[in-house]
Amino acid sequence: MQTLDKQVKGSQVRVLEIKSNDAFGEHDISVTRRLKELGFLPGAILTIIGFGFMGADPLAVKLGNTKFALRKQEAQKVLVEAA
């Protein structure tokens, strides 16, 4: 089990859970809720499309037919395993 930000380009992963991240402080619950509303739910399959310049923000992922760009702190909230 790893976080989404540790994955490599082209890999497919399955979401296990959304965990808290102290970087968001009092807004962590809102960020978690928003990720879930977007479809980052347990069992969802993601494909890692790529990363920003030199592996920095943002992380681009494909969920179903939709592409998302996540900041590193957001990606650190998503626990995944190989699909």
Secondary structure, DSSP 8 states (H G I E B T S, - for coil): -EEGGG--TT-EEEEEEE---GGGGGGHHHHHHHHHHHT--TT-EEEEEEESGGG-S-EEEEETTEEEEE-HHHHTTEEEEE-
